[in-house]
Amino acid sequence: HESVDGSGYPDGRAGEDIPVEARIVAVADIFDALTSRRPYKPAWSNDDAFDLLRKLAGKKLDAHCVNALIENRALIDEIQQQFQENIVG
């Protein structure tokens, strides 16, 4: 992903030069990766994921996008409940 500080890829864009859609997707992708179980790691809690996103806000991630996600915590919880990962193996 591009990073708001310009350190990302593929083009090294920064801040407002990154389309808002890409800034939103970057936050959503990282949140999903953190809170989803993977073969190599357990799922993080939403609280732990939000803590990391806050640390990345304004550096790697757009702070407005991070805040928008966190401000919608109740909706996030509801969506996660609806689409729980119940796959074993």
C-alpha positions as CSV (number, residue, x, y, z in Angstrom):
1,H,0.0,0.0,0.0
2,E,0.9,3.6,-0.4
3,S,1.6,5.3,2.9
4,V,0.6,8.8,3.8
5,D,4.2,9.6,4.8
6,G,5.4,8.7,1.2
7,S,7.2,5.5,2.2
8,G,4.8,3.1,0.5
9,Y,4.6,1.4,-2.8
10,P,4.2,1.2,-5.8
11,D,4.6,4.9,-6.5
12,G,5.7,6.5,-3.2
13,R,2.7,8.8,-3.1
14,A,2.0,10.8,0.1
15,G,-1.0,12.4,1.8
16,E,-3.7,13.7,-0.5
17,D,-1.8,12.4,-3.5
18,I,-3.1,9.0,-2.6
19,P,-6.8,8.6,-3.7
20,V,-9.1,8.4,-0.8
21,E,-10.4,5.0,-1.9
22,A,-6.8,3.7,-1.6
23,R,-6.5,5.2,1.9
24,I,-9.7,3.6,3.0
25,V,-8.7,0.2,1.6
26,A,-5.3,0.3,3.3
27,V,-7.0,0.8,6.7
28,A,-9.6,-1.9,6.0
29,D,-7.0,-4.4,4.7
30,I,-4.7,-4.0,7.7
31,F,-7.7,-4.2,10.2
32,D,-8.9,-7.3,8.5
33,A,-5.5,-8.9,8.4
34,L,-5.0,-8.2,12.1
35,T,-8.4,-9.4,13.3
36,S,-8.6,-12.5,11.1
37,R,-7.1,-15.8,12.0
38,R,-4.4,-16.9,9.7
39,P,-2.5,-20.3,9.5
40,Y,0.5,-18.5,11.0
41,K,-1.2,-16.3,13.7
42,P,-4.3,-16.1,15.8
43,A,-6.8,-13.3,15.3
44,W,-6.1,-10.1,17.2
45,S,-8.8,-8.5,19.3
46,N,-10.4,-5.3,17.9
47,D,-8.9,-3.4,20.8
48,D,-5.4,-4.5,20.0
49,A,-5.9,-3.8,16.3
50,F,-7.3,-0.4,17.0
51,D,-4.3,0.4,19.2
52,L,-1.9,-0.5,16.3
53,L,-4.0,1.5,13.8
54,R,-3.8,4.5,16.1
55,K,0.0,4.2,16.2
56,L,0.1,4.1,12.4
57,A,-2.4,7.0,11.9
58,G,-0.7,10.0,10.3
59,K,2.4,8.0,9.5
60,K,1.5,5.0,7.4
61,L,-2.3,5.4,7.4
62,D,-4.6,8.3,6.9
63,A,-5.7,9.5,10.4
64,H,-9.2,10.4,9.2
65,C,-9.8,6.9,7.8
66,V,-8.5,5.3,11.0
67,N,-10.7,7.5,13.1
68,A,-13.7,6.8,10.9
69,L,-13.2,3.0,11.4
70,I,-12.8,3.3,15.2
71,E,-15.8,5.7,15.6
72,N,-17.9,2.9,14.0
73,R,-16.9,0.3,16.5
74,A,-20.5,-0.9,17.1
75,L,-21.1,-1.4,13.4
76,I,-17.7,-3.2,13.1
77,D,-18.7,-5.6,16.0
78,E,-22.0,-6.3,14.4
79,I,-20.5,-7.1,11.0
80,Q,-17.9,-9.4,12.6
81,Q,-20.7,-11.2,14.5
82,Q,-22.6,-11.7,11.3
83,F,-19.7,-13.1,9.4
84,Q,-17.8,-15.0,12.0
85,E,-15.1,-17.4,10.9
86,N,-16.4,-20.8,11.8
87,I,-14.2,-22.8,9.5
88,V,-12.2,-25.5,11.3
89,G,-8.9,-26.9,9.8
